[in-house]
Amino acid sequence: MALIPTRTKFRKQQKGTLRGLTKTGQFIEFGDYGMQVLERGRITNQQIEACRVAINRFFSRKGKVWIRIFPDKPITKKPAETRMGKGKGGVDHWVAPVRPGRVLFEVGNVTKEDAKQALLKAAAKLPYRTRFVERVERV
């Protein structure tokens, strides 16, 4: 299952910046426990899929998983041994830009220990530091 947008307005995008903390998605909205990223960077569609598979394998058909990020930014790459110029390269893969504080995954209907173990296995698939967070009631 490849996580890529079905269609976009423009095929290619510029890099953009990742300054500051996350503007949205810093609280747990759906599940009981979650994984929050502590560093800024880009998470590829393959990394998101690897995390999802790790969590689902650990739960073995119990619990529920929510993926809170989607890779909607195209990353382009030019072929190897190509001369300079001739325009921007073709789309190579898709990424989800993340800033510190963003909740990446949420899990529910499982015990705290199971959730912690599953999200720890998923965190091993990512190149960024993460932390385990619990739902807090907001007013």
C-alpha positions in Angstrom: 0.0 0.0 0.0 1.8 3.1 -1.2 0.9 6.4 0.5 0.9 8.9 -2.3 -1.6 11.6 -3.2 -4.1 10.6 -5.9 -3.6 13.9 -7.7 -2.0 17.3 -7.0 -2.4 20.8 -8.4 1.3 20.9 -9.4 3.7 18.0 -10.0 6.8 19.5 -8.4 7.3 21.7 -5.3 10.2 23.7 -3.9 11.9 22.6 -0.7 10.3 25.1 1.8 11.5 25.5 5.4 10.8 23.6 8.6 11.4 26.4 11.2 9.5 26.5 14.5 7.3 24.1 16.2 4.2 22.3 14.7 1.2 24.5 14.2 -1.3 21.6 14.3 -1.5 18.0 15.4 0.3 18.3 18.7 -2.5 16.7 20.7 -4.0 13.2 20.7 -7.4 13.5 19.1 -8.6 9.9 18.3 -6.8 7.2 20.4 -5.5 6.9 23.9 -1.8 6.9 23.3 0.5 8.3 20.7 4.0 8.8 19.3 5.2 12.4 19.1 8.2 13.5 17.1 10.9 15.6 18.9 13.0 16.7 15.8 12.2 18.3 12.5 12.6 16.6 9.2 10.9 14.7 6.4 9.3 11.3 6.8 9.0 9.2 3.6 6.0 7.1 2.6 8.1 4.0 3.0 9.0 4.9 6.6 5.3 5.6 7.5 4.3 2.2 6.0 7.1 0.4 7.9 5.8 2.0 11.2 2.2 1.0 10.4 3.2 -2.6 9.6 5.3 -2.8 12.8 2.4 -1.6 15.0 -0.2 -3.8 13.3 2.1 -6.9 13.6 2.6 -6.3 17.3 -1.1 -5.9 18.0 -2.1 -8.9 15.8 -5.6 -7.8 15.0 -6.4 -6.1 18.3 -6.5 -2.3 18.9 -6.9 0.5 16.5 -4.2 2.6 14.7 -4.5 6.1 13.4 -1.9 7.6 11.1 -1.8 11.4 11.6 0.6 12.4 8.8 0.3 12.0 5.1 3.2 12.3 2.5 1.9 15.0 0.2 5.2 16.7 -0.7 7.0 15.5 -3.8 10.8 15.2 -3.7 12.5 15.3 -7.1 15.8 13.8 -8.2 17.9 13.9 -11.3 19.3 10.7 -12.8 22.9 9.7 -11.9 25.7 11.1 -14.1 23.6 13.8 -15.6 25.1 17.1 -16.6 24.0 20.4 -14.9 21.0 22.2 -16.3 18.1 20.8 -18.3 15.5 21.7 -15.6 14.3 20.1 -12.4 14.3 16.3 -12.1 11.3 14.0 -12.0 9.4 13.1 -8.8 11.4 10.4 -7.0 9.4 9.9 -3.8 6.9 11.6 -1.4 7.5 12.9 2.1 5.6 14.3 5.0 7.4 17.3 6.5 7.2 17.2 10.3 8.1 19.8 13.0 8.8 19.1 16.7 5.7 18.3 18.7 3.7 16.6 15.9 1.8 13.4 16.8 2.6 10.8 14.1 0.6 7.8 15.2 -2.2 7.1 17.7 -3.4 3.8 19.1 -6.5 2.9 21.0 -8.3 -0.1 22.6 -5.1 -1.5 24.0 -3.3 -1.5 27.3 -0.7 1.2 28.1 2.1 -1.4 28.1 1.1 -2.9 24.7 0.8 0.6 23.2 4.2 1.6 24.6 5.8 -1.6 23.1 4.2 -1.2 19.7 5.1 2.5 19.4 8.7 1.7 20.5 8.9 -0.8 17.6 7.6 1.8 15.2 10.0 4.5 16.5 12.9 2.2 15.6 11.8 2.5 11.9 12.2 6.3 12.0 15.4 8.4 11.9 14.1 10.9 14.4 13.7 11.0 18.2 10.2 10.4 19.4 8.4 10.1 22.7 5.3 8.2 24.0 2.4 10.5 24.9 -1.0 9.9 26.6 -4.3 11.6 26.0 -4.9 14.5 28.3 -8.4 16.1 28.7 -8.3 19.7 27.3 -10.8 22.4 28.3 
